[in-house]
Amino acid sequence: MAPLLPPTPERRRRNPGRLRVPDRVALAGVMYVLRTGVAWRDVPTESVCCSGVTAWRRLRDWTEAGVWPRLHAALLTELRRGGLLGLDDCSVDGSHIRALKRGDLVGPTPVDRARPGSKHHLIVDRQGTPLAVTLTGGNRHDVTQLLPLLDAIPTIRGLRGRPRHKPRRLYADRGYDFDKYRRLLWKRGIKPMIARRGVAHGSGLGKVRWVVERAFTWLHQFKRLRIRYEQRADLHQGLLELACSLICLRRLRTSF
């Protein structure tokens, strides 16, 4: 992650002020909040070695610098280099979360009595490795994020030949059953494997699509993502991308 970080500002010669907290320590503070879900002001300075305010500021700076998408893309490249990505078959789905503090990309959630909420949209490969994640208001339909999710997949290198940036087949549930989007997928060279509304269960698509449900379980093991506390949508999006990177890193460590 170190090569992806923005350059450290130089200290003033006169009145330099307090020493800057090292990036590694600040990252530990961000990950502590991500894993435990505590408020930023409750970060234990004694064990983490930095305050929650410092961790929040570093999260803000790194998010505005675009660190998290580049980190996620680098880990996906390492996974593909090791033969650990199945990009031919991908699955997509969405998941609602509550938003206790109003802010950007918050809307009335139809499945939670119109309480304010947001929605995570996720696309994964055949093994459930997250390829891209987006954040919308809780009242947005899943299918509206189908094409933005595909556009959010980074260019994944790691092997000789052309880099990959789209699947060959895309699996989805009945919420994506619109002929318009089927045609748009065909135009992109992607075969839509979408369940039909009104058809009895047992189509067999669940044998492949279940990995996205498991990926949401992995994602929401990070307690800060179960309920949205950040008013700024870009900061919550940054935490989402950091969690996806940690899932990719976990898969790399368990496979080598």
C-alpha positions, 0 to 999 in steps of 0.5 A: 500500500505504501507506493500508493499513498500520497507524498508526505508533506514537508515539515515547517522549519519554524514552529514545525509542530507535533510529529506526524503519525506514521501511515502504518499507525494511522492505517491500524486506527482505520482498520480498528474502526472498520473491524470493531465498528466503534465511534472514531472518538472511542478509538483506544489511543493506548493500544492503537497508538493514534487518536480516532481523529487522526485516523479519520483525517488520514482516511479522508485524505487517502479517500480523496487521493483515490488510494482505495480503488488502486489498492483493490486493483493491485490485489486483484492483479496479484490474484489473477497472477496466481490463478485465483480469479474466475472471471468468466462467471460473475454474480451481482446483488444488492444489500440494504443497510440502515443509515443512522445519520443522514447524508449523501446517498441516503433514501427511504428503504422500502424493506425497512418501513421507509427508514433512512438507509443506503444500499451496497451493490456488489459484483464478485467472481466465481469464487466470491472475490469482490471485483467492485462495490458501489453505494446508493440510497436505500430506495434505488433499484438493484438493476440501476447499478448493474452497468455502473458495477460493470464499469467499476471493475478495474482493468485486471492484469497479471497474465500475458495477453489482454487485461480483463475488465468484464465477465463472459457470463453474469448471474443475477436474481429476479430483481434484474429481470429486465429485457432492456438490461439483457440487451445491454449486456449482450451488446457488451459481449456478456451473456446474461444469466438472470432468473425470470420473474414468475417462474418457479424456483429451481432454475439452477442459477443459485448453484453459481449465484450463492457466492455473492450472498457469501461475499456480503457475509464477509463484507458485513463481518466488518462491523462498521459496514453493517450500519452506515454512520458516515455522513459523507458517502465517499468515506463509507465508499472508501471503507467498503473498498478497503474491506474488499481489499482485505478480503482479497488479501485474505484469499491471497494469504490462504492460497500460498 
